[in-house]
Every structure is written in structure tokens, then in C-alpha cells.
Amino acid sequence: MEMEKVYSKMNSVGVTSLVIGIVTIVLGIGIGVVMVVNGGRLLAGKKNITF
């Protein structure tokens, strides 16, 4: 009976870890894309600055 509880707990922890990993990857890619786009806009806009 005890091994079934351990097996069930390992299963739920494994699934949770996979979900957190996938969410982290998706958020990382999304934030990276936003940073690249904003960096490109900044570089493109610097030619409009006059001193």
C-alpha cells in the first residue's frame, strides 16, 4: 500500500515538473522575442536623434 502512495506522488511530481519546465521555456522564448524586437526598434530609432 505504501509503495502505491510513493508511485502516485512521484507521478504527480513528475507531471508538475514537466508542466513548469514547458511554461518556463515558453515564457523565456516570449520574453526573448520581445527583447529582440525592442532592441531593433531602439537601434532603428537612434538615427532620428540629433545632437
DSSP file (Angstrom, degrees, kcal/mol; ACC not computed):
  #  RESIDUE AA STRUCTURE BP1 BP2  ACC     N-H-->O    O-->H-N    N-H-->O    O-->H-N    TCO  KAPPA ALPHA  PHI   PSI    X-CA   Y-CA   Z-CA
    1    1 A M     >        0   0    0      0, 0.0     4,-1.3     0, 0.0     3,-0.2   0.000 360.0 360.0 360.0 -40.4    0.0    0.0    0.0
    2    2 A E  H  >  +     0   0    0      1,-0.2     4,-1.9     2,-0.2     5,-0.1   0.871 360.0  55.2 -65.6 -37.5    2.8    2.4    0.9
    3    3 A M  H  > S+     0   0    0      1,-0.2     4,-2.7     2,-0.2    -1,-0.2   0.832 102.8  56.7 -66.6 -31.1    4.6    1.9   -2.5
    4    4 A E  H  > S+     0   0    0      2,-0.2     4,-2.4     1,-0.2    -1,-0.2   0.892 106.9  49.1 -66.4 -38.1    1.4    2.8   -4.3
    5    5 A K  H  X S+     0   0    0     -4,-1.3     4,-2.5     2,-0.2    -2,-0.2   0.903 112.2  48.2 -66.0 -41.2    1.4    6.2   -2.5
    6    6 A V  H  X S+     0   0    0     -4,-1.9     4,-2.7     2,-0.2    -2,-0.2   0.923 112.1  49.1 -64.8 -44.2    5.0    6.7   -3.4
    7    7 A Y  H  X S+     0   0    0     -4,-2.7     4,-2.1     2,-0.2    -2,-0.2   0.914 112.4  48.2 -60.8 -44.1    4.4    5.8   -7.0
    8    8 A S  H  X S+     0   0    0     -4,-2.4     4,-2.2     2,-0.2    -2,-0.2   0.905 112.4  48.3 -64.4 -42.1    1.4    8.2   -7.1
    9    9 A K  H  X S+     0   0    0     -4,-2.5     4,-2.4     1,-0.2     5,-0.2   0.908 110.8  50.8 -65.7 -42.0    3.4   11.0   -5.6
   10   10 A M  H  X S+     0   0    0     -4,-2.7     4,-2.3     1,-0.2    -1,-0.2   0.883 109.8  51.8 -62.0 -38.1    6.3   10.5   -8.0
   11   11 A N  H  X S+     0   0    0     -4,-2.1     4,-2.3    -5,-0.2    -2,-0.2   0.935 111.4  44.9 -64.7 -46.6    3.9   10.6  -10.9
   12   12 A S  H  X S+     0   0    0     -4,-2.2     4,-2.2     1,-0.2    -2,-0.2   0.880 113.9  49.7 -68.4 -36.9    2.3   13.9   -9.8
   13   13 A V  H  X S+     0   0    0     -4,-2.4     4,-2.4     2,-0.2    -1,-0.2   0.896 111.0  50.5 -67.2 -39.7    5.7   15.5   -9.1
   14   14 A G  H  X S+     0   0    0     -4,-2.3     4,-2.1    -5,-0.2    -2,-0.2   0.914 111.6  46.7 -63.8 -43.9    7.0   14.4  -12.5
   15   15 A V  H  X S+     0   0    0     -4,-2.3     4,-2.4     2,-0.2    -2,-0.2   0.911 112.3  50.8 -64.9 -42.5    4.0   15.8  -14.3
   16   16 A T  H  X S+     0   0    0     -4,-2.2     4,-2.6     1,-0.2     5,-0.2   0.907 109.4  50.9 -61.9 -42.1    4.2   19.1  -12.3
   17   17 A S  H  X S+     0   0    0     -4,-2.4     4,-2.3     1,-0.2    -1,-0.2   0.908 110.2  49.3 -62.8 -42.4    7.9   19.4  -13.2
   18   18 A L  H  X S+     0   0    0     -4,-2.1     4,-2.4     2,-0.2    -2,-0.2   0.922 111.8  48.5 -62.3 -44.5    7.2   18.9  -16.9
   19   19 A V  H  X S+     0   0    0     -4,-2.4     4,-2.5     1,-0.2    -2,-0.2   0.926 112.4  47.9 -63.4 -45.2    4.5   21.5  -16.9
   20   20 A I  H  X S+     0   0    0     -4,-2.6     4,-2.3     1,-0.2    -1,-0.2   0.898 112.0  51.0 -63.0 -40.1    6.7   24.0  -15.1
   21   21 A G  H  X S+     0   0    0     -4,-2.3     4,-2.2    -5,-0.2    -2,-0.2   0.912 111.1  47.0 -62.8 -43.9    9.5   23.3  -17.5
   22   22 A I  H  X S+     0   0    0     -4,-2.4     4,-2.4     2,-0.2    -2,-0.2   0.918 112.7  49.1 -65.6 -43.7    7.3   23.8  -20.5
   23   23 A V  H  X S+     0   0    0     -4,-2.5     4,-2.6     1,-0.2     5,-0.2   0.900 110.8  51.3 -62.4 -40.5    5.8   27.1  -19.1
   24   24 A T  H  X S+     0   0    0     -4,-2.3     4,-2.5     2,-0.2    -2,-0.2   0.911 110.3  48.4 -63.4 -43.2    9.3   28.3  -18.4
   25   25 A I  H  X S+     0   0    0     -4,-2.2     4,-2.4     2,-0.2    -2,-0.2   0.926 112.7  48.0 -62.6 -45.4   10.5   27.6  -21.9
   26   26 A V  H  X S+     0   0    0     -4,-2.4     4,-2.4     1,-0.2    -2,-0.2   0.922 113.6  46.8 -63.8 -44.6    7.5   29.3  -23.4
   27   27 A L  H  X S+     0   0    0     -4,-2.6     4,-2.8     1,-0.2     5,-0.2   0.904 111.7  51.8 -64.0 -40.5    7.9   32.4  -21.2
   28   28 A G  H  X S+     0   0    0     -4,-2.5     4,-2.3    -5,-0.2    -2,-0.2   0.911 111.1  46.4 -62.1 -43.4   11.6   32.6  -21.9
   29   29 A I  H  X S+     0   0    0     -4,-2.4     4,-2.3     2,-0.2    -1,-0.2   0.919 113.4  49.8 -65.4 -42.9   11.1   32.4  -25.7
   30   30 A G  H  X S+     0   0    0     -4,-2.4     4,-2.1     1,-0.2    -2,-0.2   0.922 112.5  45.7 -62.2 -45.5    8.4   35.1  -25.5
   31   31 A I  H  X S+     0   0    0     -4,-2.8     4,-2.3     1,-0.2    -1,-0.2   0.893 111.6  53.4 -65.9 -39.5   10.5   37.4  -23.4
   32   32 A G  H  X S+     0   0    0     -4,-2.3     4,-2.2    -5,-0.2    -2,-0.2   0.905 108.5  49.0 -61.4 -42.6   13.4   36.9  -25.7
   33   33 A V  H  X S+     0   0    0     -4,-2.3     4,-2.5     2,-0.2     5,-0.2   0.919 110.9  50.3 -64.0 -43.4   11.4   37.8  -28.8
   34   34 A V  H  X S+     0   0    0     -4,-2.1     4,-2.6     1,-0.2    -2,-0.2   0.909 110.8  49.6 -62.0 -41.3   10.1   41.0  -27.1
   35   35 A M  H  X S+     0   0    0     -4,-2.3     4,-2.4     2,-0.2    -1,-0.2   0.904 111.0  48.7 -65.5 -41.0   13.6   42.0  -26.1
   36   36 A V  H  X S+     0   0    0     -4,-2.2     4,-2.3     2,-0.2    -2,-0.2   0.922 112.6  48.2 -64.5 -43.9   14.9   41.5  -29.7
   37   37 A V  H  X S+     0   0    0     -4,-2.5     4,-2.2     2,-0.2    -2,-0.2   0.932 113.4  46.9 -63.0 -46.0   12.1   43.5  -31.2
   38   38 A N  H  X S+     0   0    0     -4,-2.6     4,-2.2     1,-0.2    -1,-0.2   0.892 111.5  51.5 -65.0 -38.4   12.5   46.3  -28.7
   39   39 A G  H  X S+     0   0    0     -4,-2.4     4,-2.4     2,-0.2    -1,-0.2   0.906 109.7  49.7 -63.1 -41.8   16.3   46.3  -29.3
   40   40 A G  H  X S+     0   0    0     -4,-2.3     4,-2.4     1,-0.2    -2,-0.2   0.890 110.2  50.5 -63.9 -39.7   15.8   46.5  -33.0
   41   41 A R  H  X S+     0   0    0     -4,-2.2     4,-2.0     2,-0.2    -2,-0.2   0.896 110.6  49.6 -65.6 -39.3   13.3   49.4  -32.6
   42   42 A L  H  X S+     0   0    0     -4,-2.2     4,-1.0     2,-0.2    -2,-0.2   0.928 112.4  46.8 -64.8 -44.9   15.8   51.3  -30.4
   43   43 A L  H  < S+     0   0    0     -4,-2.4     3,-0.4     1,-0.2     4,-0.4   0.892 113.7  48.3 -64.9 -38.9   18.6   50.8  -32.9
   44   44 A A  H >< S+     0   0    0     -4,-2.4     3,-0.6     1,-0.2    -1,-0.2   0.845 112.0  50.2 -69.5 -32.1   16.4   51.8  -35.8
   45   45 A G  H >< S+     0   0    0     -4,-2.0     3,-1.3     1,-0.2    -1,-0.2   0.606  89.4  79.2 -83.0 -11.2   15.2   54.9  -33.9
   46   46 A K  G >< S+     0   0    0     -4,-1.0     3,-1.2    -3,-0.4    -1,-0.2   0.736  81.7  66.5 -71.3 -19.5   18.7   56.2  -33.0
   47   47 A K  G <  S+     0   0    0     -3,-0.6    -1,-0.3    -4,-0.4    -2,-0.1   0.703  93.1  61.9 -72.8 -16.7   19.2   57.7  -36.4
   48   48 A N  G <  S+     0   0    0     -3,-1.3     2,-0.5    -4,-0.1    -1,-0.2   0.503  83.6  97.4 -84.5  -4.2   16.4   60.2  -35.7
   49   49 A I    <   -     0   0    0     -3,-1.2     2,-0.4    -4,-0.2    -3,-0.0  -0.730  54.7-170.7 -90.0 129.4   18.3   61.7  -32.8
   50   50 A T              0   0    0     -2,-0.5    -2,-0.0     1,-0.1    -3,-0.0  -0.940 360.0 360.0-118.6 143.7   20.3   64.9  -33.5
   51   51 A F              0   0    0     -2,-0.4    -1,-0.1     0, 0.0    -2,-0.0   0.387 360.0 360.0-104.9 360.0   22.7   66.5  -31.1
